[in-house]
C-alpha cells in the first residue's frame, strides 16, 4: 500500500508548457516519485501590452517512501 501527498508550487516560464516543466523540474530535485501535477491557475505578466512571462500555480502529487 502506498501513501501519496501533494504540495503546491508556483513556477514561471516563456510559455505555459515551459512554466509547468520548469516547476516540475525544480520539484523533482527534492521530491521522489512524482506521479501527477494539477494546474490550478494560469496567469501572465504583461509589459507594454505584451505577455512577457507565464505563471502557473499547481499541485504536485508524489508517493511517500519509507
PQR file with spaces between the fields and no chain letter, atoms N, CA, C, O and H, PARSE charges and radii, in Angstrom:
ATOM       1  N    UNK     1       0.846   -1.178    0.000 -0.4000 1.5000
ATOM       2  CA   UNK     1       0.000    0.000    0.000 -0.0000 2.0000
ATOM       3  C    UNK     1       0.891    1.241    0.000  0.5500 1.7000
ATOM       4  O    UNK     1       1.891    1.296    0.716 -0.5500 1.4000
ATOM       5  N    UNK     2       0.529    2.214   -0.790 -0.4000 1.5000
ATOM       6  CA   UNK     2       1.318    3.440   -0.831 -0.0000 2.0000
ATOM       7  C    UNK     2       0.482    4.613   -0.331  0.5500 1.7000
ATOM       8  O    UNK     2      -0.748    4.585   -0.354 -0.5500 1.4000
ATOM       9  H    UNK     2      -0.283    2.169   -1.372  0.4000 1.0000
ATOM      10  N    UNK     3       1.183    5.629    0.116 -0.4000 1.5000
ATOM      11  CA   UNK     3       0.550    6.856    0.590 -0.0000 2.0000
ATOM      12  C    UNK     3       1.098    8.008   -0.241  0.5500 1.7000
ATOM      13  O    UNK     3       2.307    8.129   -0.439 -0.5500 1.4000
ATOM      14  H    UNK     3       2.183    5.651    0.135  0.4000 1.0000
ATOM      15  N    UNK     4       0.204    8.840   -0.719 -0.4000 1.5000
ATOM      16  CA   UNK     4       0.612    9.973   -1.544 -0.0000 2.0000
ATOM      17  C    UNK     4       0.378   11.277   -0.787  0.5500 1.7000
ATOM      18  O    UNK     4      -0.415   11.340    0.152 -0.5500 1.4000
ATOM      19  H    UNK     4      -0.778    8.742   -0.559  0.4000 1.0000
ATOM      20  N    UNK     5       1.073   12.286   -1.211 -0.4000 1.5000
ATOM      21  CA   UNK     5       0.951   13.612   -0.637 -0.0000 2.0000
ATOM      22  C    UNK     5       1.056   14.614   -1.782  0.5500 1.7000
ATOM      23  O    UNK     5       1.542   14.274   -2.860 -0.5500 1.4000
ATOM      24  H    UNK     5       1.718   12.235   -1.973  0.4000 1.0000
ATOM      25  N    UNK     6       0.610   15.833   -1.558 -0.4000 1.5000
ATOM      26  CA   UNK     6       0.801   16.858   -2.579 -0.0000 2.0000
ATOM      27  C    UNK     6       1.271   18.151   -1.939  0.5500 1.7000
ATOM      28  O    UNK     6       1.044   18.418   -0.759 -0.5500 1.4000
ATOM      29  H    UNK     6       0.215   16.109   -0.682  0.4000 1.0000
ATOM      30  N    UNK     7       1.928   18.930   -2.759 -0.4000 1.5000
ATOM      31  CA   UNK     7       2.400   20.239   -2.344 -0.0000 2.0000
ATOM      32  C    UNK     7       2.059   21.228   -3.451  0.5500 1.7000
ATOM      33  O    UNK     7       1.955   20.846   -4.616 -0.5500 1.4000
ATOM      34  H    UNK     7       2.112   18.713   -3.718  0.4000 1.0000
ATOM      35  N    UNK     8       1.887   22.477   -3.098 -0.4000 1.5000
ATOM      36  CA   UNK     8       1.557   23.489   -4.097 -0.0000 2.0000
ATOM      37  C    UNK     8       2.781   24.339   -4.402  0.5500 1.7000
ATOM      38  O    UNK     8       3.507   24.757   -3.500 -0.5500 1.4000
ATOM      39  H    UNK     8       1.971   22.787   -2.152  0.4000 1.0000
ATOM      40  N    UNK     9       2.995   24.584   -5.685 -0.4000 1.5000
ATOM      41  CA   UNK     9       4.117   25.412   -6.106 -0.0000 2.0000
ATOM      42  C    UNK     9       3.665   26.392   -7.190  0.5500 1.7000
ATOM      43  O    UNK     9       2.639   26.186   -7.838 -0.5500 1.4000
ATOM      44  H    UNK     9       2.405   24.244   -6.418  0.4000 1.0000
ATOM      45  N    UNK    10       4.428   27.439   -7.373 -0.4000 1.5000
ATOM      46  CA   UNK    10       4.225   28.402   -8.449 -0.0000 2.0000
ATOM      47  C    UNK    10       5.501   28.433   -9.275  0.5500 1.7000
ATOM      48  O    UNK    10       6.603   28.494   -8.729 -0.5500 1.4000
ATOM      49  H    UNK    10       5.261   27.607   -6.846  0.4000 1.0000
ATOM      50  N    UNK    11       5.346   28.392  -10.593 -0.4000 1.5000
ATOM      51  CA   UNK    11       6.515   28.416  -11.482 -0.0000 2.0000
ATOM      52  C    UNK    11       6.226   29.344  -12.653  0.5500 1.7000
ATOM      53  O    UNK    11       5.070   29.639  -12.958 -0.5500 1.4000
ATOM      54  H    UNK    11       4.450   28.343  -11.036  0.4000 1.0000
ATOM      55  N    UNK    12       7.287   29.796  -13.301 -0.4000 1.5000
ATOM      56  CA   UNK    12       7.130   30.706  -14.434 -0.0000 2.0000
ATOM      57  C    UNK    12       7.960   30.232  -15.616  0.5500 1.7000
ATOM      58  O    UNK    12       8.896   29.445  -15.469 -0.5500 1.4000
ATOM      59  H    UNK    12       8.226   29.555  -13.054  0.4000 1.0000
ATOM      60  N    UNK    13       7.595   30.731  -16.795 -0.4000 1.5000
ATOM      61  CA   UNK    13       8.321   30.375  -17.999 -0.0000 2.0000
ATOM      62  C    UNK    13       7.864   31.211  -19.171  0.5500 1.7000
ATOM      63  O    UNK    13       6.980   32.057  -19.037 -0.5500 1.4000
ATOM      64  H    UNK    13       6.835   31.370  -16.915  0.4000 1.0000
ATOM      65  N    UNK    14       8.472   30.973  -20.323 -0.4000 1.5000
ATOM      66  CA   UNK    14       8.163   31.751  -21.519 -0.0000 2.0000
ATOM      67  C    UNK    14       6.880   31.277  -22.212  0.5500 1.7000
ATOM      68  O    UNK    14       6.344   31.967  -23.079 -0.5500 1.4000
ATOM      69  H    UNK    14       9.190   30.286  -20.431  0.4000 1.0000
ATOM      70  N    UNK    15       6.398   30.100  -21.824 -0.4000 1.5000
ATOM      71  CA   UNK    15       5.119   29.575  -22.315 -0.0000 2.0000
ATOM      72  C    UNK    15       4.475   28.820  -21.155  0.5500 1.7000
ATOM      73  O    UNK    15       5.117   28.593  -20.129 -0.5500 1.4000
ATOM      74  H    UNK    15       6.833   29.539  -21.120  0.4000 1.0000
ATOM      75  N    UNK    16       3.228   28.437  -21.312 -0.4000 1.5000
ATOM      76  CA   UNK    16       2.559   27.676  -20.253 -0.0000 2.0000
ATOM      77  C    UNK    16       3.260   26.336  -20.061  0.5500 1.7000
ATOM      78  O    UNK    16       3.522   25.922  -18.932 -0.5500 1.4000
ATOM      79  H    UNK    16       2.707   28.622  -22.145  0.4000 1.0000
ATOM      80  N    UNK    17       3.558   25.668  -21.153 -0.4000 1.5000
ATOM      81  CA   UNK    17       4.257   24.381  -21.073 -0.0000 2.0000
ATOM      82  C    UNK    17       5.623   24.541  -20.414  0.5500 1.7000
ATOM      83  O    UNK    17       6.015   23.707  -19.597 -0.5500 1.4000
ATOM      84  H    UNK    17       3.345   26.004  -22.070  0.4000 1.0000
ATOM      85  N    UNK    18       6.343   25.586  -20.754 -0.4000 1.5000
ATOM      86  CA   UNK    18       7.648   25.857  -20.161 -0.0000 2.0000
ATOM      87  C    UNK    18       7.522   26.102  -18.653  0.5500 1.7000
ATOM      88  O    UNK    18       8.357   25.635  -17.878 -0.5500 1.4000
ATOM      89  H    UNK    18       6.025   26.263  -21.418  0.4000 1.0000
ATOM      90  N    UNK    19       6.495   26.824  -18.243 -0.4000 1.5000
ATOM      91  CA   UNK    19       6.284   27.084  -16.814 -0.0000 2.0000
ATOM      92  C    UNK    19       6.004   25.788  -16.058  0.5500 1.7000
ATOM      93  O    UNK    19       6.540   25.574  -14.971 -0.5500 1.4000
ATOM      94  H    UNK    19       5.818   27.203  -18.873  0.4000 1.0000
ATOM      95  N    UNK    20       5.170   24.928  -16.629 -0.4000 1.5000
ATOM      96  CA   UNK    20       4.866   23.642  -15.990 -0.0000 2.0000
ATOM      97  C    UNK    20       6.122   22.791  -15.889  0.5500 1.7000
ATOM      98  O    UNK    20       6.416   22.240  -14.828 -0.5500 1.4000
ATOM      99  H    UNK    20       4.735   25.101  -17.512  0.4000 1.0000
ATOM     100  N    UNK    21       6.863   22.681  -16.980 -0.4000 1.5000
ATOM     101  CA   UNK    21       8.091   21.873  -16.976 -0.0000 2.0000
ATOM     102  C    UNK    21       9.146   22.445  -16.038  0.5500 1.7000
ATOM     103  O    UNK    21       9.891   21.694  -15.409 -0.5500 1.4000
ATOM     104  H    UNK    21       6.625   23.128  -17.842  0.4000 1.0000
ATOM     105  N    UNK    22       9.213   23.758  -15.942 -0.4000 1.5000
ATOM     106  CA   UNK    22      10.157   24.400  -15.028 -0.0000 2.0000
ATOM     107  C    UNK    22       9.831   24.042  -13.577  0.5500 1.7000
ATOM     108  O    UNK    22      10.720   23.694  -12.801 -0.5500 1.4000
ATOM     109  H    UNK    22       8.608   24.368  -16.453  0.4000 1.0000
ATOM     110  N    UNK    23       8.564   24.130  -13.224 -0.4000 1.5000
ATOM     111  CA   UNK    23       8.145   23.766  -11.872 -0.0000 2.0000
ATOM     112  C    UNK    23       8.369   22.299  -11.582  0.5500 1.7000
ATOM     113  O    UNK    23       8.827   21.939  -10.498 -0.5500 1.4000
ATOM     114  H    UNK    23       7.842   24.413  -13.854  0.4000 1.0000
ATOM     115  N    UNK    24       8.051   21.454  -12.537 -0.4000 1.5000
ATOM     116  CA   UNK    24       8.236   20.016  -12.367 -0.0000 2.0000
ATOM     117  C    UNK    24       9.709   19.655  -12.242  0.5500 1.7000
ATOM     118  O    UNK    24      10.076   18.803  -11.432 -0.5500 1.4000
ATOM     119  H    UNK    24       7.679   21.746  -13.418  0.4000 1.0000
ATOM     120  N    UNK    25      10.541   20.292  -13.031 -0.4000 1.5000
ATOM     121  CA   UNK    25      11.981   20.042  -12.960 -0.0000 2.0000
ATOM     122  C    UNK    25      12.539   20.414  -11.591  0.5500 1.7000
ATOM     123  O    UNK    25      13.327   19.673  -11.004 -0.5500 1.4000
ATOM     124  H    UNK    25      10.243   20.984  -13.688  0.4000 1.0000
ATOM     125  N    UNK    26      12.119   21.573  -11.094 -0.4000 1.5000
ATOM     126  CA   UNK    26      12.609   22.006   -9.777 -0.0000 2.0000
ATOM     127  C    UNK    26      12.081   21.109   -8.674  0.5500 1.7000
ATOM     128  O    UNK    26      12.833   20.742   -7.771 -0.5500 1.4000
ATOM     129  H    UNK    26      11.479   22.175  -11.571  0.4000 1.0000
ATOM     130  N    UNK    27      10.810   20.747   -8.725 -0.4000 1.5000
ATOM     131  CA   UNK    27      10.228   19.875   -7.700 -0.0000 2.0000
ATOM     132  C    UNK    27      10.914   18.510   -7.688  0.5500 1.7000
ATOM     133  O    UNK    27      11.075   17.905   -6.628 -0.5500 1.4000
ATOM     134  H    UNK    27      10.199   21.045   -9.459  0.4000 1.0000
ATOM     135  N    UNK    28      11.315   18.028   -8.853 -0.4000 1.5000
ATOM     136  CA   UNK    28      11.971   16.712   -8.965 -0.0000 2.0000
ATOM     137  C    UNK    28      13.316   16.663   -8.257  0.5500 1.7000
ATOM     138  O    UNK    28      13.810   15.577   -7.954 -0.5500 1.4000
ATOM     139  H    UNK    28      11.184   18.520   -9.714  0.4000 1.0000
ATOM     140  N    UNK    29      13.910   17.804   -7.992 -0.4000 1.5000
ATOM     141  CA   UNK    29      15.194   17.829   -7.287 -0.0000 2.0000
ATOM     142  C    UNK    29      15.057   17.443   -5.827  0.5500 1.7000
ATOM     143  O    UNK    29      16.014   16.948   -5.231 -0.5500 1.4000
ATOM     144  H    UNK    29      13.508   18.686   -8.239  0.4000 1.0000
ATOM     145  N    UNK    30      13.882   17.659   -5.232 -0.4000 1.5000
ATOM     146  CA   UNK    30      13.704   17.365   -3.805 -0.0000 2.0000
ATOM     147  C    UNK    30      12.585   16.376   -3.521  0.5500 1.7000
ATOM     148  O    UNK    30      12.488   15.869   -2.404 -0.5500 1.4000
ATOM     149  H    UNK    30      13.105   18.062   -5.716  0.4000 1.0000
ATOM     150  N    UNK    31      11.738   16.089   -4.501 -0.4000 1.5000
ATOM     151  CA   UNK    31      10.630   15.152   -4.299 -0.0000 2.0000
ATOM     152  C    UNK    31      10.835   13.928   -5.179  0.5500 1.7000
ATOM     153  O    UNK    31      11.094   14.053   -6.376 -0.5500 1.4000
ATOM     154  H    UNK    31      11.816   16.501   -5.409  0.4000 1.0000
ATOM     155  N    UNK    32      10.718   12.748   -4.584 -0.4000 1.5000
ATOM     156  CA   UNK    32      10.833   11.500   -5.334 -0.0000 2.0000
ATOM     157  C    UNK    32       9.448   10.998   -5.719  0.5500 1.7000
ATOM     158  O    UNK    32       8.452   11.331   -5.076 -0.5500 1.4000
ATOM     159  H    UNK    32      10.508   12.647   -3.612  0.4000 1.0000
ATOM     160  N    UNK    33       9.400   10.216   -6.746 -0.4000 1.5000
ATOM     161  CA   UNK    33       8.191    9.543   -7.204 -0.0000 2.0000
ATOM     162  C    UNK    33       7.024   10.488   -7.451  0.5500 1.7000
ATOM     163  O    UNK    33       5.913   10.245   -6.981 -0.5500 1.4000
ATOM     164  H    UNK    33      10.209    9.946   -7.268  0.4000 1.0000
ATOM     165  N    UNK    34       7.276   11.561   -8.187 -0.4000 1.5000
ATOM     166  CA   UNK    34       6.194   12.462   -8.585 -0.0000 2.0000
ATOM     167  C    UNK    34       5.316   11.718   -9.585  0.5500 1.7000
ATOM     168  O    UNK    34       5.810   11.157  -10.563 -0.5500 1.4000
ATOM     169  H    UNK    34       8.179   11.758   -8.569  0.4000 1.0000
ATOM     170  N    UNK    35       4.022   11.719   -9.332 -0.4000 1.5000
ATOM     171  CA   UNK    35       3.093   10.963  -10.161 -0.0000 2.0000
ATOM     172  C    UNK    35       2.167   11.831  -10.995  0.5500 1.7000
ATOM     173  O    UNK    35       1.654   11.382  -12.020 -0.5500 1.4000
ATOM     174  H    UNK    35       3.621   12.175   -8.538  0.4000 1.0000
ATOM     175  N    UNK    36       1.943   13.094  -10.560 -0.4000 1.5000
ATOM     176  CA   UNK    36       0.941   13.905  -11.248 -0.0000 2.0000
ATOM     177  C    UNK    36       1.106   15.369  -10.889  0.5500 1.7000
ATOM     178  O    UNK    36       1.565   15.701   -9.796 -0.5500 1.4000
ATOM     179  H    UNK    36       2.359   13.458   -9.727  0.4000 1.0000
ATOM     180  N    UNK    37       0.736   16.235  -11.804 -0.4000 1.5000
ATOM     181  CA   UNK    37       0.626   17.662  -11.490 -0.0000 2.0000
ATOM     182  C    UNK    37      -0.772   18.110  -11.891  0.5500 1.7000
ATOM     183  O    UNK    37      -1.340   17.629  -12.871 -0.5500 1.4000
ATOM     184  H    UNK    37       0.363   15.965  -12.692  0.4000 1.0000
ATOM     185  N    UNK    38      -1.308   19.028  -11.124 -0.4000 1.5000
ATOM     186  CA   UNK    38      -2.618   19.601  -11.404 -0.0000 2.0000
ATOM     187  C    UNK    38      -2.445   21.109  -11.477  0.5500 1.7000
ATOM     188  O    UNK    38      -2.131   21.747  -10.473 -0.5500 1.4000
ATOM     189  H    UNK    38      -0.847   19.420  -10.328  0.4000 1.0000
ATOM     190  N    UNK    39      -2.646   21.682  -12.652 -0.4000 1.5000
ATOM     191  CA   UNK    39      -2.514   23.123  -12.829 -0.0000 2.0000
ATOM     192  C    UNK    39      -3.813   23.764  -12.354  0.5500 1.7000
ATOM     193  O    UNK    39      -4.876   23.563  -12.942 -0.5500 1.4000
ATOM     194  H    UNK    39      -2.902   21.164  -13.468  0.4000 1.0000
ATOM     195  N    UNK    40      -3.705   24.534  -11.283 -0.4000 1.5000
ATOM     196  CA   UNK    40      -4.872   25.169  -10.683 -0.0000 2.0000
ATOM     197  C    UNK    40      -5.185   26.503  -11.335  0.5500 1.7000
ATOM     198  O    UNK    40      -6.351   26.850  -11.525 -0.5500 1.4000
ATOM     199  H    UNK    40      -2.842   24.697  -10.806  0.4000 1.0000
ATOM     200  N    UNK    41      -4.152   27.248  -11.675 -0.4000 1.5000
ATOM     201  CA   UNK    41      -4.358   28.591  -12.192 -0.0000 2.0000
ATOM     202  C    UNK    41      -3.226   28.971  -13.133  0.5500 1.7000
ATOM     203  O    UNK    41      -2.075   28.584  -12.929 -0.5500 1.4000
ATOM     204  H    UNK    41      -3.205   26.966  -11.521  0.4000 1.0000
ATOM     205  N    UNK    42      -3.563   29.727  -14.158 -0.4000 1.5000
ATOM     206  CA   UNK    42      -2.584   30.244  -15.105 -0.0000 2.0000
ATOM     207  C    UNK    42      -2.729   31.760  -15.137  0.5500 1.7000
ATOM     208  O    UNK    42      -3.837   32.285  -15.242 -0.5500 1.4000
ATOM     209  H    UNK    42      -4.498   30.042  -14.324  0.4000 1.0000
ATOM     210  N    UNK    43      -1.609   32.451  -15.045 -0.4000 1.5000
ATOM     211  CA   UNK    43      -1.628   33.910  -15.165 -0.0000 2.0000
ATOM     212  C    UNK    43      -0.439   34.326  -16.016  0.5500 1.7000
ATOM     213  O    UNK    43       0.436   33.516  -16.323 -0.5500 1.4000
ATOM     214  H    UNK    43      -0.709   32.024  -14.960  0.4000 1.0000
ATOM     215  N    UNK    44      -0.419   35.591  -16.390 -0.4000 1.5000
ATOM     216  CA   UNK    44       0.659   36.078  -17.244 -0.0000 2.0000
ATOM     217  C    UNK    44       1.085   37.462  -16.799  0.5500 1.7000
ATOM     218  O    UNK    44       0.261   38.285  -16.400 -0.5500 1.4000
ATOM     219  H    UNK    44      -1.130   36.249  -16.141  0.4000 1.0000
ATOM     220  N    UNK    45       2.372   37.706  -16.872 -0.4000 1.5000
ATOM     221  CA   UNK    45       2.927   39.032  -16.610 -0.0000 2.0000
ATOM     222  C    UNK    45       2.905   39.788  -17.936  0.5500 1.7000
ATOM     223  O    UNK    45       3.321   39.265  -18.970 -0.5500 1.4000
ATOM     224  H    UNK    45       3.042   37.038  -17.196  0.4000 1.0000
ATOM     225  N    UNK    46       2.423   41.006  -17.890 -0.4000 1.5000
ATOM     226  CA   UNK    46       2.278   41.797  -19.110 -0.0000 2.0000
ATOM     227  C    UNK    46       3.117   43.063  -18.987  0.5500 1.7000
ATOM     228  O    UNK    46       3.143   43.713  -17.942 -0.5500 1.4000
ATOM     229  H    UNK    46       2.085   41.431  -17.050  0.4000 1.0000
ATOM     230  N    UNK    47       3.806   43.399  -20.083 -0.4000 1.5000
ATOM     231  CA   UNK    47       4.600   44.628  -20.137 -0.0000 2.0000
ATOM     232  C    UNK    47       4.387   45.254  -21.516  0.5500 1.7000
ATOM     233  O    UNK    47       4.657   44.624  -22.538 -0.5500 1.4000
ATOM     234  H    UNK    47       3.785   42.871  -20.932  0.4000 1.0000
ATOM     235  N    UNK    48       3.914   46.470  -21.536 -0.4000 1.5000
ATOM     236  CA   UNK    48       3.693   47.151  -22.815 -0.0000 2.0000
ATOM     237  C    UNK    48       2.635   46.498  -23.679  0.5500 1.7000
ATOM     238  O    UNK    48       2.714   46.553  -24.906 -0.5500 1.4000
ATOM     239  H    UNK    48       3.695   46.982  -20.705  0.4000 1.0000
ATOM     240  N    UNK    49       1.643   45.879  -23.051 -0.4000 1.5000
ATOM     241  CA   UNK    49       0.575   45.236  -23.805 -0.0000 2.0000
ATOM     242  C    UNK    49       0.924   43.873  -24.364  0.5500 1.7000
ATOM     243  O    UNK    49       0.155   43.309  -25.143 -0.5500 1.4000
ATOM     244  H    UNK    49       1.579   45.835  -22.054  0.4000 1.0000
ATOM     245  N    UNK    50       2.080   43.331  -23.977 -0.4000 1.5000
ATOM     246  CA   UNK    50       2.507   42.007  -24.454 -0.0000 2.0000
ATOM     247  C    UNK    50       2.813   41.099  -23.268  0.5500 1.7000
ATOM     248  O    UNK    50       3.319   41.550  -22.241 -0.5500 1.4000
ATOM     249  H    UNK    50       2.704   43.789  -23.345  0.4000 1.0000
ATOM     250  N    UNK    51       2.502   39.830  -23.424 -0.4000 1.5000
ATOM     251  CA   UNK    51       2.825   38.848  -22.386 -0.0000 2.0000
ATOM     252  C    UNK    51       4.326   38.628  -22.381  0.5500 1.7000
ATOM     253  O    UNK    51       4.920   38.313  -23.412 -0.5500 1.4000
ATOM     254  H    UNK    51       2.091   39.464  -24.259  0.4000 1.0000
ATOM     255  N    UNK    52       4.940   38.797  -21.208 -0.4000 1.5000
ATOM     256  CA   UNK    52       6.382   38.598  -21.094 -0.0000 2.0000
ATOM     257  C    UNK    52       6.739   37.338  -20.306  0.5500 1.7000
ATOM     258  O    UNK    52       7.867   36.853  -20.380 -0.5500 1.4000
ATOM     259  H    UNK    52       4.457   39.053  -20.370  0.4000 1.0000
ATOM     260  N    UNK    53       5.768   36.811  -19.550 -0.4000 1.5000
ATOM     261  CA   UNK    53       6.042   35.632  -18.732 -0.0000 2.0000
ATOM     262  C    UNK    53       4.728   34.986  -18.326  0.5500 1.7000
ATOM     263  O    UNK    53       3.771   35.672  -17.967 -0.5500 1.4000
ATOM     264  H    UNK    53       4.851   37.206  -19.490  0.4000 1.0000
ATOM     265  N    UNK    54       4.692   33.663  -18.387 -0.4000 1.5000
ATOM     266  CA   UNK    54       3.528   32.912  -17.924 -0.0000 2.0000
ATOM     267  C    UNK    54       3.830   32.348  -16.546  0.5500 1.7000
ATOM     268  O    UNK    54       4.964   31.974  -16.248 -0.5500 1.4000
ATOM     269  H    UNK    54       5.469   33.106  -18.679  0.4000 1.0000
ATOM     270  N    UNK    55       2.796   32.291  -15.708 -0.4000 1.5000
ATOM     271  CA   UNK    55       2.939   31.727  -14.368 -0.0000 2.0000
ATOM     272  C    UNK    55       1.854   30.690  -14.148  0.5500 1.7000
ATOM     273  O    UNK    55       0.707   30.884  -14.550 -0.5500 1.4000
ATOM     274  H    UNK    55       1.875   32.595  -15.950  0.4000 1.0000
ATOM     275  N    UNK    56       2.220   29.589  -13.508 -0.4000 1.5000
ATOM     276  CA   UNK    56       1.250   28.545  -13.176 -0.0000 2.0000
ATOM     277  C    UNK    56       1.321   28.242  -11.688  0.5500 1.7000
ATOM     278  O    UNK    56       2.400   28.137  -11.105 -0.5500 1.4000
ATOM     279  H    UNK    56       3.152   29.432  -13.181  0.4000 1.0000
ATOM     280  N    UNK    57       0.158   28.106  -11.097 -0.4000 1.5000
ATOM     281  CA   UNK    57       0.043   27.593   -9.729 -0.0000 2.0000
ATOM     282  C    UNK    57      -0.407   26.154   -9.889  0.5500 1.7000
ATOM     283  O    UNK    57      -1.412   25.882  -10.545 -0.5500 1.4000
ATOM     284  H    UNK    57      -0.718   28.192  -11.571  0.4000 1.0000
ATOM     285  N    UNK    58       0.335   25.229   -9.289 -0.4000 1.5000
ATOM     286  CA   UNK    58      -0.007   23.826   -9.480 -0.0000 2.0000
ATOM     287  C    UNK    58       0.250   23.008   -8.226  0.5500 1.7000
ATOM     288  O    UNK    58       1.063   23.363   -7.373 -0.5500 1.4000
ATOM     289  H    UNK    58       1.152   25.450   -8.756  0.4000 1.0000
ATOM     290  N    UNK    59      -0.474   21.899   -8.148 -0.4000 1.5000
ATOM     291  CA   UNK    59      -0.259   20.908   -7.097 -0.0000 2.0000
ATOM     292  C    UNK    59       0.580   19.789   -7.693  0.5500 1.7000
ATOM     293  O    UNK    59       0.331   19.339   -8.811 -0.5500 1.4000
ATOM     294  H    UNK    59      -1.134   21.610   -8.841  0.4000 1.0000
ATOM     295  N    UNK    60       1.565   19.351   -6.946 -0.4000 1.5000
ATOM     296  CA   UNK    60       2.430   18.246   -7.357 -0.0000 2.0000
ATOM     297  C    UNK    60       2.147   17.079   -6.415  0.5500 1.7000
ATOM     298  O    UNK    60       2.319   17.210   -5.203 -0.5500 1.4000
ATOM     299  H    UNK    60       1.768   19.716   -6.038  0.4000 1.0000
ATOM     300  N    UNK    61       1.714   15.937   -6.956 -0.4000 1.5000
ATOM     301  CA   UNK    61       1.424   14.747   -6.146 -0.0000 2.0000
ATOM     302  C    UNK    61       2.594   13.784   -6.235  0.5500 1.7000
ATOM     303  O    UNK    61       3.139   13.535   -7.311 -0.5500 1.4000
ATOM     304  H    UNK    61       1.574   15.830   -7.941  0.4000 1.0000
ATOM     305  N    UNK    62       2.972   13.244   -5.074 -0.4000 1.5000
ATOM     306  CA   UNK    62       4.095   12.306   -5.031 -0.0000 2.0000
ATOM     307  C    UNK    62       3.834   11.239   -3.994  0.5500 1.7000
ATOM     308  O    UNK    62       3.063   11.448   -3.058 -0.5500 1.4000
ATOM     309  H    UNK    62       2.530   13.447   -4.200  0.4000 1.0000
ATOM     310  N    UNK    63       4.476   10.092   -4.158 -0.4000 1.5000
ATOM     311  CA   UNK    63       4.313    8.958   -3.254 -0.0000 2.0000
ATOM     312  C    UNK    63       5.369    9.049   -2.165  0.5500 1.7000
ATOM     313  O    UNK    63       6.550    9.258   -2.443 -0.5500 1.4000
ATOM     314  H    UNK    63       5.103    9.922   -4.919  0.4000 1.0000
ATOM     315  N    UNK    64       4.929    8.889   -0.922 -0.4000 1.5000
ATOM     316  CA   UNK    64       5.864    8.896    0.208 -0.0000 2.0000
ATOM     317  C    UNK    64       6.624    7.573    0.255  0.5500 1.7000
ATOM     318  O    UNK    64       6.043    6.506    0.055 -0.5500 1.4000
ATOM     319  H    UNK    64       3.969    8.720   -0.696  0.4000 1.0000
ATOM     320  N    UNK    65       7.908    7.649    0.518 -0.4000 1.5000
ATOM     321  CA   UNK    65       8.730    6.444    0.628 -0.0000 2.0000
ATOM     322  C    UNK    65       9.087    6.201    2.088  0.5500 1.7000
ATOM     323  O    UNK    65       9.062    7.108    2.919 -0.5500 1.4000
ATOM     324  H    UNK    65       8.380    8.516    0.681  0.4000 1.0000
ATOM     325  N    UNK    66       9.417    4.952    2.370 -0.4000 1.5000
ATOM     326  CA   UNK    66       9.779    4.580    3.753 -0.0000 2.0000
ATOM     327  C    UNK    66      11.180    5.014    4.095  0.5500 1.7000
ATOM     328  O    UNK    66      11.643    4.781    5.212 -0.5500 1.4000
ATOM     329  H    UNK    66       9.437    4.215    1.695  0.4000 1.0000
